[in-house]
């Protein structure tokens, strides 16, 4: 979002809008900028195209309350058929990187994830899994979450990282 001086806008022949129009546009820009920002990491067996947190993030980094369950929904496309996979999550706080336990690491558990395996090659998959940060993490701490859908060692069908802040 760039801010310019009103006189320079007039001199350049720019468009001048009413205050109410400006605030409607500003709200649209700011509300659209709160989508979850994530970074793909190396996935040898697929590509992640979308990550959504529910309840929705309203800021970046995403604010998550400790001990509150959120659902992570991932849209990805495997580039090969996948018989089964496991969920592997790591949390990094400062320089400390630790495996993060998930309640059910079976990525093909339809009751939890909404997905039935095997997955077909080149067919988009929308997959959901719950995540709860432990209440032992104090408010204000920033956590980098690395989420992998692991078929075998070093072979992920989806891999991404996102930053959250404990609220």
CNS distance restraints for C-alpha pairs under 8 A (distance, minus, plus):
assign (resid   4 and name CA) (resid   8 and name CA) 7.22 0.50 0.50
assign (resid   4 and name CA) (resid   9 and name CA) 7.01 0.50 0.50
assign (resid   5 and name CA) (resid   9 and name CA) 6.42 0.50 0.50
assign (resid   6 and name CA) (resid  10 and name CA) 6.35 0.50 0.50
assign (resid   7 and name CA) (resid  11 and name CA) 6.13 0.50 0.50
assign (resid   8 and name CA) (resid  12 and name CA) 6.09 0.50 0.50
assign (resid   9 and name CA) (resid  13 and name CA) 6.38 0.50 0.50
assign (resid   9 and name CA) (resid  14 and name CA) 5.02 0.50 0.50
assign (resid   9 and name CA) (resid  15 and name CA) 7.31 0.50 0.50
assign (resid   9 and name CA) (resid  16 and name CA) 7.62 0.50 0.50
assign (resid  10 and name CA) (resid  14 and name CA) 5.74 0.50 0.50
assign (resid  10 and name CA) (resid  15 and name CA) 7.55 0.50 0.50
assign (resid  10 and name CA) (resid  16 and name CA) 7.43 0.50 0.50
assign (resid  17 and name CA) (resid  21 and name CA) 6.24 0.50 0.50
assign (resid  17 and name CA) (resid  22 and name CA) 6.35 0.50 0.50
assign (resid  18 and name CA) (resid  22 and name CA) 6.29 0.50 0.50
assign (resid  19 and name CA) (resid  23 and name CA) 6.32 0.50 0.50
assign (resid  20 and name CA) (resid  24 and name CA) 6.27 0.50 0.50
assign (resid  21 and name CA) (resid  25 and name CA) 6.24 0.50 0.50
assign (resid  22 and name CA) (resid  26 and name CA) 6.01 0.50 0.50
assign (resid  23 and name CA) (resid  27 and name CA) 5.98 0.50 0.50
assign (resid  24 and name CA) (resid  28 and name CA) 6.28 0.50 0.50
assign (resid  25 and name CA) (resid  29 and name CA) 6.23 0.50 0.50
assign (resid  26 and name CA) (resid  30 and name CA) 6.11 0.50 0.50
assign (resid  27 and name CA) (resid  31 and name CA) 5.87 0.50 0.50
assign (resid  28 and name CA) (resid  32 and name CA) 6.07 0.50 0.50
assign (resid  29 and name CA) (resid  33 and name CA) 6.31 0.50 0.50
assign (resid  30 and name CA) (resid  34 and name CA) 7.05 0.50 0.50
assign (resid  34 and name CA) (resid  57 and name CA) 6.78 0.50 0.50
assign (resid  34 and name CA) (resid  58 and name CA) 5.50 0.50 0.50
assign (resid  34 and name CA) (resid  59 and name CA) 5.09 0.50 0.50
assign (resid  34 and name CA) (resid  60 and name CA) 6.21 0.50 0.50
assign (resid  35 and name CA) (resid  57 and name CA) 6.88 0.50 0.50
assign (resid  35 and name CA) (resid  58 and name CA) 7.56 0.50 0.50
assign (resid  35 and name CA) (resid  59 and name CA) 7.72 0.50 0.50
assign (resid  35 and name CA) (resid  60 and name CA) 7.79 0.50 0.50
assign (resid  36 and name CA) (resid  51 and name CA) 7.03 0.50 0.50
assign (resid  36 and name CA) (resid  52 and name CA) 6.55 0.50 0.50
assign (resid  36 and name CA) (resid  53 and name CA) 7.32 0.50 0.50
assign (resid  36 and name CA) (resid  57 and name CA) 6.50 0.50 0.50
assign (resid  36 and name CA) (resid  59 and name CA) 7.99 0.50 0.50
assign (resid  36 and name CA) (resid  60 and name CA) 6.86 0.50 0.50
assign (resid  36 and name CA) (resid  61 and name CA) 7.84 0.50 0.50
assign (resid  36 and name CA) (resid  62 and name CA) 6.80 0.50 0.50
assign (resid  36 and name CA) (resid 162 and name CA) 7.78 0.50 0.50
assign (resid  37 and name CA) (resid  60 and name CA) 7.02 0.50 0.50
assign (resid  37 and name CA) (resid  61 and name CA) 7.70 0.50 0.50
assign (resid  37 and name CA) (resid 162 and name CA) 6.47 0.50 0.50
assign (resid  37 and name CA) (resid 163 and name CA) 7.84 0.50 0.50
assign (resid  38 and name CA) (resid  51 and name CA) 7.38 0.50 0.50
assign (resid  38 and name CA) (resid 160 and name CA) 6.49 0.50 0.50
assign (resid  38 and name CA) (resid 161 and name CA) 5.52 0.50 0.50
assign (resid  38 and name CA) (resid 162 and name CA) 4.56 0.50 0.50
assign (resid  38 and name CA) (resid 163 and name CA) 7.49 0.50 0.50
assign (resid  39 and name CA) (resid 160 and name CA) 5.40 0.50 0.50
assign (resid  39 and name CA) (resid 161 and name CA) 5.18 0.50 0.50
assign (resid  39 and name CA) (resid 162 and name CA) 6.43 0.50 0.50
assign (resid  40 and name CA) (resid  48 and name CA) 6.83 0.50 0.50
assign (resid  40 and name CA) (resid 159 and name CA) 5.97 0.50 0.50
assign (resid  40 and name CA) (resid 160 and name CA) 4.26 0.50 0.50
assign (resid  40 and name CA) (resid 161 and name CA) 6.48 0.50 0.50
assign (resid  41 and name CA) (resid 159 and name CA) 5.25 0.50 0.50
assign (resid  41 and name CA) (resid 160 and name CA) 5.14 0.50 0.50
assign (resid  41 and name CA) (resid 161 and name CA) 7.09 0.50 0.50
assign (resid  42 and name CA) (resid 156 and name CA) 7.59 0.50 0.50
assign (resid  42 and name CA) (resid 159 and name CA) 6.38 0.50 0.50
assign (resid  43 and name CA) (resid  47 and name CA) 6.34 0.50 0.50
assign (resid  43 and name CA) (resid 155 and name CA) 6.64 0.50 0.50
assign (resid  43 and name CA) (resid 156 and name CA) 4.79 0.50 0.50
assign (resid  43 and name CA) (resid 157 and name CA) 5.64 0.50 0.50
assign (resid  43 and name CA) (resid 158 and name CA) 5.49 0.50 0.50
assign (resid  43 and name CA) (resid 159 and name CA) 5.64 0.50 0.50
assign (resid  44 and name CA) (resid 154 and name CA) 7.86 0.50 0.50
assign (resid  44 and name CA) (resid 155 and name CA) 5.51 0.50 0.50
assign (resid  44 and name CA) (resid 156 and name CA) 5.78 0.50 0.50
assign (resid  44 and name CA) (resid 157 and name CA) 6.62 0.50 0.50
assign (resid  45 and name CA) (resid  78 and name CA) 5.75 0.50 0.50
assign (resid  45 and name CA) (resid  79 and name CA) 5.49 0.50 0.50
assign (resid  45 and name CA) (resid  80 and name CA) 6.39 0.50 0.50
assign (resid  45 and name CA) (resid 155 and name CA) 6.30 0.50 0.50
assign (resid  45 and name CA) (resid 156 and name CA) 5.70 0.50 0.50
assign (resid  45 and name CA) (resid 157 and name CA) 4.49 0.50 0.50
assign (resid  45 and name CA) (resid 158 and name CA) 7.48 0.50 0.50
assign (resid  46 and name CA) (resid  76 and name CA) 6.86 0.50 0.50
assign (resid  46 and name CA) (resid  77 and name CA) 5.40 0.50 0.50
assign (resid  46 and name CA) (resid  78 and name CA) 3.98 0.50 0.50
assign (resid  46 and name CA) (resid  79 and name CA) 4.96 0.50 0.50
assign (resid  46 and name CA) (resid  80 and name CA) 7.54 0.50 0.50
assign (resid  46 and name CA) (resid 156 and name CA) 7.11 0.50 0.50
assign (resid  46 and name CA) (resid 157 and name CA) 4.43 0.50 0.50
assign (resid  46 and name CA) (resid 158 and name CA) 5.84 0.50 0.50
assign (resid  47 and name CA) (resid  76 and name CA) 5.48 0.50 0.50
assign (resid  47 and name CA) (resid  77 and name CA) 5.42 0.50 0.50
assign (resid  47 and name CA) (resid  78 and name CA) 6.54 0.50 0.50
assign (resid  47 and name CA) (resid  79 and name CA) 7.79 0.50 0.50
assign (resid  47 and name CA) (resid 157 and name CA) 6.83 0.50 0.50
assign (resid  47 and name CA) (resid 158 and name CA) 5.86 0.50 0.50
assign (resid  47 and name CA) (resid 159 and name CA) 7.87 0.50 0.50
assign (resid  48 and name CA) (resid  74 and name CA) 7.13 0.50 0.50
assign (resid  48 and name CA) (resid  75 and name CA) 6.03 0.50 0.50
assign (resid  48 and name CA) (resid  76 and name CA) 4.19 0.50 0.50
assign (resid  48 and name CA) (resid  77 and name CA) 6.60 0.50 0.50
assign (resid  48 and name CA) (resid 158 and name CA) 5.52 0.50 0.50
assign (resid  48 and name CA) (resid 159 and name CA) 6.92 0.50 0.50
assign (resid  48 and name CA) (resid 160 and name CA) 7.40 0.50 0.50
assign (resid  49 and name CA) (resid  74 and name CA) 7.72 0.50 0.50
assign (resid  49 and name CA) (resid  75 and name CA) 5.63 0.50 0.50
assign (resid  49 and name CA) (resid  76 and name CA) 5.46 0.50 0.50
assign (resid  49 and name CA) (resid  77 and name CA) 7.68 0.50 0.50
assign (resid  50 and name CA) (resid  74 and name CA) 5.75 0.50 0.50
assign (resid  50 and name CA) (resid  75 and name CA) 4.99 0.50 0.50
assign (resid  50 and name CA) (resid  76 and name CA) 7.06 0.50 0.50
assign (resid  51 and name CA) (resid  72 and name CA) 7.00 0.50 0.50
assign (resid  51 and name CA) (resid  73 and name CA) 5.70 0.50 0.50
assign (resid  51 and name CA) (resid  74 and name CA) 4.64 0.50 0.50
assign (resid  51 and name CA) (resid  75 and name CA) 6.46 0.50 0.50
assign (resid  52 and name CA) (resid  56 and name CA) 7.33 0.50 0.50
assign (resid  52 and name CA) (resid  72 and name CA) 5.88 0.50 0.50
assign (resid  52 and name CA) (resid  73 and name CA) 5.10 0.50 0.50
assign (resid  52 and name CA) (resid  74 and name CA) 6.56 0.50 0.50
assign (resid  53 and name CA) (resid  57 and name CA) 6.42 0.50 0.50
assign (resid  53 and name CA) (resid  70 and name CA) 6.61 0.50 0.50
assign (resid  53 and name CA) (resid  71 and name CA) 5.67 0.50 0.50
assign (resid  53 and name CA) (resid  72 and name CA) 4.80 0.50 0.50
assign (resid  53 and name CA) (resid  73 and name CA) 6.35 0.50 0.50
assign (resid  54 and name CA) (resid  70 and name CA) 5.56 0.50 0.50
assign (resid  54 and name CA) (resid  71 and name CA) 5.15 0.50 0.50
assign (resid  54 and name CA) (resid  72 and name CA) 6.69 0.50 0.50
assign (resid  54 and name CA) (resid  73 and name CA) 7.99 0.50 0.50
assign (resid  55 and name CA) (resid  70 and name CA) 6.27 0.50 0.50
assign (resid  55 and name CA) (resid  71 and name CA) 7.32 0.50 0.50
assign (resid  57 and name CA) (resid  62 and name CA) 5.15 0.50 0.50
assign (resid  57 and name CA) (resid  63 and name CA) 6.50 0.50 0.50
assign (resid  58 and name CA) (resid  62 and name CA) 6.80 0.50 0.50
assign (resid  58 and name CA) (resid  63 and name CA) 7.45 0.50 0.50
assign (resid  59 and name CA) (resid  63 and name CA) 6.68 0.50 0.50
assign (resid  60 and name CA) (resid 163 and name CA) 7.76 0.50 0.50
assign (resid  60 and name CA) (resid 164 and name CA) 7.57 0.50 0.50
assign (resid  61 and name CA) (resid 163 and name CA) 5.39 0.50 0.50
assign (resid  61 and name CA) (resid 164 and name CA) 4.95 0.50 0.50
assign (resid  61 and name CA) (resid 165 and name CA) 6.02 0.50 0.50
assign (resid  62 and name CA) (resid 163 and name CA) 6.53 0.50 0.50
assign (resid  62 and name CA) (resid 164 and name CA) 4.51 0.50 0.50
assign (resid  62 and name CA) (resid 165 and name CA) 6.04 0.50 0.50
assign (resid  63 and name CA) (resid 164 and name CA) 5.59 0.50 0.50
assign (resid  63 and name CA) (resid 165 and name CA) 4.81 0.50 0.50
assign (resid  63 and name CA) (resid 166 and name CA) 5.82 0.50 0.50
assign (resid  63 and name CA) (resid 167 and name CA) 5.67 0.50 0.50
assign (resid  64 and name CA) (resid  68 and name CA) 7.41 0.50 0.50
assign (resid  64 and name CA) (resid  70 and name CA) 7.91 0.50 0.50
assign (resid  64 and name CA) (resid 133 and name CA) 7.76 0.50 0.50
assign (resid  64 and name CA) (resid 164 and name CA) 6.46 0.50 0.50
assign (resid  64 and name CA) (resid 165 and name CA) 6.11 0.50 0.50
assign (resid  64 and name CA) (resid 166 and name CA) 5.13 0.50 0.50
assign (resid  64 and name CA) (resid 167 and name CA) 5.60 0.50 0.50
assign (resid  65 and name CA) (resid 133 and name CA) 7.40 0.50 0.50
assign (resid  65 and name CA) (resid 139 and name CA) 7.94 0.50 0.50
assign (resid  65 and name CA) (resid 166 and name CA) 5.51 0.50 0.50
assign (resid  65 and name CA) (resid 167 and name CA) 4.78 0.50 0.50
assign (resid  66 and name CA) (resid 132 and name CA) 7.02 0.50 0.50
assign (resid  66 and name CA) (resid 133 and name CA) 4.95 0.50 0.50
assign (resid  66 and name CA) (resid 134 and name CA) 5.49 0.50 0.50
assign (resid  66 and name CA) (resid 135 and name CA) 4.59 0.50 0.50
assign (resid  66 and name CA) (resid 136 and name CA) 7.61 0.50 0.50
assign (resid  66 and name CA) (resid 137 and name CA) 6.75 0.50 0.50
assign (resid  66 and name CA) (resid 138 and name CA) 7.88 0.50 0.50
assign (resid  66 and name CA) (resid 139 and name CA) 7.70 0.50 0.50
assign (resid  66 and name CA) (resid 166 and name CA) 6.16 0.50 0.50
assign (resid  66 and name CA) (resid 167 and name CA) 6.97 0.50 0.50
assign (resid  67 and name CA) (resid 132 and name CA) 5.62 0.50 0.50
assign (resid  67 and name CA) (resid 133 and name CA) 5.41 0.50 0.50
assign (resid  67 and name CA) (resid 134 and name CA) 5.15 0.50 0.50
assign (resid  67 and name CA) (resid 135 and name CA) 4.90 0.50 0.50
assign (resid  68 and name CA) (resid 132 and name CA) 5.69 0.50 0.50
assign (resid  68 and name CA) (resid 133 and name CA) 6.96 0.50 0.50
assign (resid  69 and name CA) (resid 130 and name CA) 6.35 0.50 0.50
assign (resid  69 and name CA) (resid 131 and name CA) 5.59 0.50 0.50
assign (resid  69 and name CA) (resid 132 and name CA) 4.52 0.50 0.50
assign (resid  69 and name CA) (resid 133 and name CA) 7.57 0.50 0.50
assign (resid  70 and name CA) (resid 130 and name CA) 5.66 0.50 0.50
assign (resid  70 and name CA) (resid 131 and name CA) 5.36 0.50 0.50
assign (resid  70 and name CA) (resid 132 and name CA) 6.35 0.50 0.50
assign (resid  71 and name CA) (resid 128 and name CA) 6.43 0.50 0.50
assign (resid  71 and name CA) (resid 129 and name CA) 5.60 0.50 0.50
assign (resid  71 and name CA) (resid 130 and name CA) 4.35 0.50 0.50
assign (resid  71 and name CA) (resid 131 and name CA) 6.05 0.50 0.50
assign (resid  72 and name CA) (resid 128 and name CA) 5.53 0.50 0.50
assign (resid  72 and name CA) (resid 129 and name CA) 5.41 0.50 0.50
assign (resid  72 and name CA) (resid 130 and name CA) 6.06 0.50 0.50
assign (resid  72 and name CA) (resid 131 and name CA) 6.91 0.50 0.50
assign (resid  73 and name CA) (resid 126 and name CA) 6.75 0.50 0.50
assign (resid  73 and name CA) (resid 127 and name CA) 5.50 0.50 0.50
assign (resid  73 and name CA) (resid 128 and name CA) 4.21 0.50 0.50
assign (resid  73 and name CA) (resid 129 and name CA) 6.58 0.50 0.50
assign (resid  74 and name CA) (resid 125 and name CA) 7.88 0.50 0.50
assign (resid  74 and name CA) (resid 126 and name CA) 5.67 0.50 0.50
assign (resid  74 and name CA) (resid 127 and name CA) 5.22 0.50 0.50
assign (resid  74 and name CA) (resid 128 and name CA) 6.31 0.50 0.50
assign (resid  75 and name CA) (resid 124 and name CA) 6.74 0.50 0.50
assign (resid  75 and name CA) (resid 125 and name CA) 5.49 0.50 0.50
assign (resid  75 and name CA) (resid 126 and name CA) 4.42 0.50 0.50
assign (resid  75 and name CA) (resid 127 and name CA) 6.34 0.50 0.50
assign (resid  76 and name CA) (resid 124 and name CA) 5.69 0.50 0.50
assign (resid  76 and name CA) (resid 125 and name CA) 5.39 0.50 0.50
assign (resid  76 and name CA) (resid 126 and name CA) 6.70 0.50 0.50
assign (resid  76 and name CA) (resid 157 and name CA) 7.80 0.50 0.50
assign (resid  76 and name CA) (resid 158 and name CA) 6.50 0.50 0.50
assign (resid  77 and name CA) (resid 121 and name CA) 7.46 0.50 0.50
assign (resid  77 and name CA) (resid 122 and name CA) 5.61 0.50 0.50
assign (resid  77 and name CA) (resid 123 and name CA) 5.76 0.50 0.50
assign (resid  77 and name CA) (resid 124 and name CA) 4.52 0.50 0.50
assign (resid  77 and name CA) (resid 125 and name CA) 6.04 0.50 0.50
assign (resid  77 and name CA) (resid 157 and name CA) 7.76 0.50 0.50
assign (resid  78 and name CA) (resid  82 and name CA) 7.42 0.50 0.50
assign (resid  78 and name CA) (resid 119 and name CA) 7.49 0.50 0.50
assign (resid  78 and name CA) (resid 120 and name CA) 7.22 0.50 0.50
assign (resid  78 and name CA) (resid 121 and name CA) 5.37 0.50 0.50
assign (resid  78 and name CA) (resid 122 and name CA) 5.55 0.50 0.50
assign (resid  78 and name CA) (resid 123 and name CA) 6.86 0.50 0.50
assign (resid  78 and name CA) (resid 124 and name CA) 7.34 0.50 0.50
assign (resid  78 and name CA) (resid 125 and name CA) 7.99 0.50 0.50
assign (resid  78 and name CA) (resid 157 and name CA) 5.73 0.50 0.50
assign (resid  78 and name CA) (resid 158 and name CA) 7.90 0.50 0.50
assign (resid  79 and name CA) (resid 121 and name CA) 4.99 0.50 0.50
assign (resid  79 and name CA) (resid 122 and name CA) 5.15 0.50 0.50
assign (resid  79 and name CA) (resid 157 and name CA) 8.00 0.50 0.50
assign (resid  80 and name CA) (resid 120 and name CA) 6.89 0.50 0.50
assign (resid  80 and name CA) (resid 121 and name CA) 4.21 0.50 0.50
assign (resid  80 and name CA) (resid 122 and name CA) 6.88 0.50 0.50
assign (resid  81 and name CA) (resid 118 and name CA) 6.81 0.50 0.50
assign (resid  81 and name CA) (resid 119 and name CA) 5.51 0.50 0.50
assign (resid  81 and name CA) (resid 120 and name CA) 4.72 0.50 0.50
assign (resid  81 and name CA) (resid 121 and name CA) 4.52 0.50 0.50
assign (resid  82 and name CA) (resid 117 and name CA) 7.18 0.50 0.50
assign (resid  82 and name CA) (resid 118 and name CA) 5.36 0.50 0.50
assign (resid  82 and name CA) (resid 119 and name CA) 4.92 0.50 0.50
assign (resid  82 and name CA) (resid 120 and name CA) 6.71 0.50 0.50
assign (resid  82 and name CA) (resid 121 and name CA) 7.49 0.50 0.50
assign (resid  82 and name CA) (resid 151 and name CA) 7.44 0.50 0.50
assign (resid  83 and name CA) (resid 117 and name CA) 5.86 0.50 0.50
assign (resid  83 and name CA) (resid 118 and name CA) 4.28 0.50 0.50
assign (resid  83 and name CA) (resid 119 and name CA) 6.48 0.50 0.50
assign (resid  84 and name CA) (resid 107 and name CA) 6.93 0.50 0.50
assign (resid  84 and name CA) (resid 108 and name CA) 6.07 0.50 0.50
assign (resid  84 and name CA) (resid 117 and name CA) 6.11 0.50 0.50
assign (resid  84 and name CA) (resid 118 and name CA) 6.33 0.50 0.50
assign (resid  84 and name CA) (resid 119 and name CA) 7.91 0.50 0.50
assign (resid  84 and name CA) (resid 151 and name CA) 6.54 0.50 0.50
assign (resid  85 and name CA) (resid 106 and name CA) 6.63 0.50 0.50
assign (resid  85 and name CA) (resid 107 and name CA) 5.27 0.50 0.50
assign (resid  85 and name CA) (resid 108 and name CA) 6.69 0.50 0.50
assign (resid  85 and name CA) (resid 149 and name CA) 6.18 0.50 0.50
assign (resid  85 and name CA) (resid 150 and name CA) 5.29 0.50 0.50
assign (resid  85 and name CA) (resid 151 and name CA) 4.43 0.50 0.50
assign (resid  85 and name CA) (resid 152 and name CA) 7.57 0.50 0.50
assign (resid  86 and name CA) (resid 105 and name CA) 5.21 0.50 0.50
assign (resid  86 and name CA) (resid 106 and name CA) 4.96 0.50 0.50
assign (resid  86 and name CA) (resid 107 and name CA) 4.89 0.50 0.50
assign (resid  86 and name CA) (resid 108 and name CA) 7.82 0.50 0.50
assign (resid  86 and name CA) (resid 149 and name CA) 5.70 0.50 0.50
assign (resid  86 and name CA) (resid 150 and name CA) 5.13 0.50 0.50
assign (resid  86 and name CA) (resid 151 and name CA) 6.48 0.50 0.50
assign (resid  87 and name CA) (resid 102 and name CA) 7.52 0.50 0.50
assign (resid  87 and name CA) (resid 104 and name CA) 7.91 0.50 0.50
assign (resid  87 and name CA) (resid 105 and name CA) 4.65 0.50 0.50
assign (resid  87 and name CA) (resid 106 and name CA) 6.41 0.50 0.50
assign (resid  87 and name CA) (resid 107 and name CA) 5.74 0.50 0.50
assign (resid  87 and name CA) (resid 147 and name CA) 7.42 0.50 0.50
assign (resid  87 and name CA) (resid 148 and name CA) 5.94 0.50 0.50
assign (resid  87 and name CA) (resid 149 and name CA) 4.91 0.50 0.50
assign (resid  87 and name CA) (resid 150 and name CA) 6.18 0.50 0.50
assign (resid  88 and name CA) (resid  99 and name CA) 7.73 0.50 0.50
assign (resid  88 and name CA) (resid 100 and name CA) 7.64 0.50 0.50
assign (resid  88 and name CA) (resid 102 and name CA) 7.74 0.50 0.50
assign (resid  88 and name CA) (resid 105 and name CA) 7.04 0.50 0.50
assign (resid  88 and name CA) (resid 147 and name CA) 6.11 0.50 0.50
assign (resid  88 and name CA) (resid 148 and name CA) 5.06 0.50 0.50
assign (resid  88 and name CA) (resid 149 and name CA) 6.34 0.50 0.50
assign (resid  88 and name CA) (resid 150 and name CA) 6.67 0.50 0.50
assign (resid  89 and name CA) (resid  99 and name CA) 6.09 0.50 0.50
assign (resid  89 and name CA) (resid 100 and name CA) 5.17 0.50 0.50
assign (resid  89 and name CA) (resid 101 and name CA) 7.01 0.50 0.50
assign (resid  89 and name CA) (resid 102 and name CA) 7.30 0.50 0.50
assign (resid  89 and name CA) (resid 145 and name CA) 6.97 0.50 0.50
assign (resid  89 and name CA) (resid 146 and name CA) 5.62 0.50 0.50
assign (resid  89 and name CA) (resid 147 and name CA) 4.68 0.50 0.50
assign (resid  89 and name CA) (resid 148 and name CA) 6.18 0.50 0.50
assign (resid  90 and name CA) (resid  97 and name CA) 6.69 0.50 0.50
assign (resid  90 and name CA) (resid  98 and name CA) 5.56 0.50 0.50
assign (resid  90 and name CA) (resid  99 and name CA) 4.38 0.50 0.50
assign (resid  90 and name CA) (resid 100 and name CA) 4.89 0.50 0.50
assign (resid  90 and name CA) (resid 145 and name CA) 5.87 0.50 0.50
assign (resid  90 and name CA) (resid 146 and name CA) 5.11 0.50 0.50
assign (resid  90 and name CA) (resid 147 and name CA) 6.71 0.50 0.50
assign (resid  91 and name CA) (resid  97 and name CA) 5.71 0.50 0.50
assign (resid  91 and name CA) (resid  98 and name CA) 5.49 0.50 0.50
assign (resid  91 and name CA) (resid  99 and name CA) 6.37 0.50 0.50
assign (resid  91 and name CA) (resid 100 and name CA) 5.94 0.50 0.50
assign (resid  91 and name CA) (resid 143 and name CA) 6.35 0.50 0.50
assign (resid  91 and name CA) (resid 144 and name CA) 5.66 0.50 0.50
assign (resid  91 and name CA) (resid 145 and name CA) 4.78 0.50 0.50
assign (resid  91 and name CA) (resid 146 and name CA) 6.38 0.50 0.50
assign (resid  92 and name CA) (resid  96 and name CA) 5.45 0.50 0.50
assign (resid  92 and name CA) (resid  97 and name CA) 4.23 0.50 0.50
assign (resid  92 and name CA) (resid  98 and name CA) 6.40 0.50 0.50
assign (resid  92 and name CA) (resid 143 and name CA) 5.63 0.50 0.50
assign (resid  92 and name CA) (resid 144 and name CA) 4.99 0.50 0.50
assign (resid  92 and name CA) (resid 145 and name CA) 6.56 0.50 0.50
assign (resid  93 and name CA) (resid  97 and name CA) 6.59 0.50 0.50
assign (resid  93 and name CA) (resid 141 and name CA) 7.63 0.50 0.50
assign (resid  93 and name CA) (resid 142 and name CA) 6.52 0.50 0.50
assign (resid  93 and name CA) (resid 143 and name CA) 5.06 0.50 0.50
assign (resid  93 and name CA) (resid 144 and name CA) 6.65 0.50 0.50
assign (resid  94 and name CA) (resid 142 and name CA) 7.93 0.50 0.50
assign (resid  94 and name CA) (resid 143 and name CA) 7.80 0.50 0.50
assign (resid 102 and name CA) (resid 131 and name CA) 7.29 0.50 0.50
assign (resid 104 and name CA) (resid 112 and name CA) 7.99 0.50 0.50
assign (resid 107 and name CA) (resid 113 and name CA) 6.88 0.50 0.50
assign (resid 107 and name CA) (resid 115 and name CA) 7.92 0.50 0.50
assign (resid 107 and name CA) (resid 149 and name CA) 7.15 0.50 0.50
assign (resid 108 and name CA) (resid 113 and name CA) 6.94 0.50 0.50
assign (resid 108 and name CA) (resid 115 and name CA) 5.94 0.50 0.50
assign (resid 108 and name CA) (resid 116 and name CA) 5.67 0.50 0.50
assign (resid 108 and name CA) (resid 117 and name CA) 5.55 0.50 0.50
assign (resid 109 and name CA) (resid 113 and name CA) 5.94 0.50 0.50
assign (resid 109 and name CA) (resid 114 and name CA) 7.41 0.50 0.50
assign (resid 109 and name CA) (resid 115 and name CA) 6.91 0.50 0.50
assign (resid 109 and name CA) (resid 116 and name CA) 7.09 0.50 0.50
assign (resid 110 and name CA) (resid 114 and name CA) 4.54 0.50 0.50
assign (resid 110 and name CA) (resid 115 and name CA) 4.88 0.50 0.50
assign (resid 110 and name CA) (resid 116 and name CA) 5.45 0.50 0.50
assign (resid 112 and name CA) (resid 128 and name CA) 7.48 0.50 0.50
assign (resid 112 and name CA) (resid 129 and name CA) 6.52 0.50 0.50
assign (resid 113 and name CA) (resid 127 and name CA) 5.66 0.50 0.50
assign (resid 113 and name CA) (resid 128 and name CA) 4.75 0.50 0.50
assign (resid 113 and name CA) (resid 129 and name CA) 5.43 0.50 0.50
assign (resid 114 and name CA) (resid 127 and name CA) 6.37 0.50 0.50
assign (resid 114 and name CA) (resid 128 and name CA) 6.68 0.50 0.50
assign (resid 115 and name CA) (resid 125 and name CA) 7.81 0.50 0.50
assign (resid 115 and name CA) (resid 126 and name CA) 7.62 0.50 0.50
assign (resid 115 and name CA) (resid 127 and name CA) 6.17 0.50 0.50
assign (resid 119 and name CA) (resid 123 and name CA) 7.74 0.50 0.50
assign (resid 119 and name CA) (resid 125 and name CA) 7.89 0.50 0.50
assign (resid 133 and name CA) (resid 137 and name CA) 7.49 0.50 0.50
assign (resid 137 and name CA) (resid 141 and name CA) 7.11 0.50 0.50
assign (resid 137 and name CA) (resid 166 and name CA) 7.29 0.50 0.50
assign (resid 138 and name CA) (resid 166 and name CA) 6.89 0.50 0.50
assign (resid 139 and name CA) (resid 165 and name CA) 7.70 0.50 0.50
assign (resid 139 and name CA) (resid 166 and name CA) 4.86 0.50 0.50
assign (resid 139 and name CA) (resid 167 and name CA) 4.96 0.50 0.50
assign (resid 140 and name CA) (resid 165 and name CA) 6.09 0.50 0.50
assign (resid 140 and name CA) (resid 166 and name CA) 5.32 0.50 0.50
assign (resid 140 and name CA) (resid 167 and name CA) 6.02 0.50 0.50
assign (resid 141 and name CA) (resid 165 and name CA) 5.69 0.50 0.50
assign (resid 141 and name CA) (resid 166 and name CA) 5.47 0.50 0.50
assign (resid 142 and name CA) (resid 163 and name CA) 6.98 0.50 0.50
assign (resid 142 and name CA) (resid 164 and name CA) 5.82 0.50 0.50
assign (resid 142 and name CA) (resid 165 and name CA) 4.37 0.50 0.50
assign (resid 142 and name CA) (resid 166 and name CA) 6.41 0.50 0.50
assign (resid 143 and name CA) (resid 163 and name CA) 5.82 0.50 0.50
assign (resid 143 and name CA) (resid 164 and name CA) 5.36 0.50 0.50
assign (resid 143 and name CA) (resid 165 and name CA) 6.07 0.50 0.50
assign (resid 143 and name CA) (resid 166 and name CA) 7.58 0.50 0.50
assign (resid 144 and name CA) (resid 161 and name CA) 6.73 0.50 0.50
assign (resid 144 and name CA) (resid 162 and name CA) 5.80 0.50 0.50
assign (resid 144 and name CA) (resid 163 and name CA) 4.50 0.50 0.50
assign (resid 144 and name CA) (resid 164 and name CA) 6.37 0.50 0.50
assign (resid 145 and name CA) (resid 161 and name CA) 5.43 0.50 0.50
assign (resid 145 and name CA) (resid 162 and name CA) 5.45 0.50 0.50
assign (resid 145 and name CA) (resid 163 and name CA) 6.19 0.50 0.50
assign (resid 145 and name CA) (resid 164 and name CA) 7.47 0.50 0.50
assign (resid 146 and name CA) (resid 159 and name CA) 7.32 0.50 0.50
assign (resid 146 and name CA) (resid 160 and name CA) 5.86 0.50 0.50
assign (resid 146 and name CA) (resid 161 and name CA) 4.32 0.50 0.50
assign (resid 146 and name CA) (resid 162 and name CA) 6.77 0.50 0.50
assign (resid 147 and name CA) (resid 158 and name CA) 7.95 0.50 0.50
assign (resid 147 and name CA) (resid 159 and name CA) 5.65 0.50 0.50
assign (resid 147 and name CA) (resid 160 and name CA) 5.51 0.50 0.50
assign (resid 147 and name CA) (resid 161 and name CA) 6.13 0.50 0.50
assign (resid 148 and name CA) (resid 156 and name CA) 6.29 0.50 0.50
assign (resid 148 and name CA) (resid 157 and name CA) 7.72 0.50 0.50
assign (resid 148 and name CA) (resid 158 and name CA) 5.74 0.50 0.50
assign (resid 148 and name CA) (resid 159 and name CA) 4.41 0.50 0.50
assign (resid 148 and name CA) (resid 160 and name CA) 6.74 0.50 0.50
assign (resid 149 and name CA) (resid 156 and name CA) 5.45 0.50 0.50
assign (resid 149 and name CA) (resid 157 and name CA) 5.62 0.50 0.50
assign (resid 149 and name CA) (resid 158 and name CA) 5.14 0.50 0.50
assign (resid 149 and name CA) (resid 159 and name CA) 6.40 0.50 0.50
assign (resid 150 and name CA) (resid 154 and name CA) 7.56 0.50 0.50
assign (resid 150 and name CA) (resid 155 and name CA) 6.01 0.50 0.50
assign (resid 150 and name CA) (resid 156 and name CA) 4.38 0.50 0.50
assign (resid 150 and name CA) (resid 157 and name CA) 6.29 0.50 0.50
assign (resid 150 and name CA) (resid 158 and name CA) 7.45 0.50 0.50
assign (resid 151 and name CA) (resid 155 and name CA) 5.65 0.50 0.50
assign (resid 151 and name CA) (resid 156 and name CA) 5.68 0.50 0.50
assign (resid 151 and name CA) (resid 157 and name CA) 6.70 0.50 0.50
assign (resid 152 and name CA) (resid 156 and name CA) 7.15 0.50 0.50
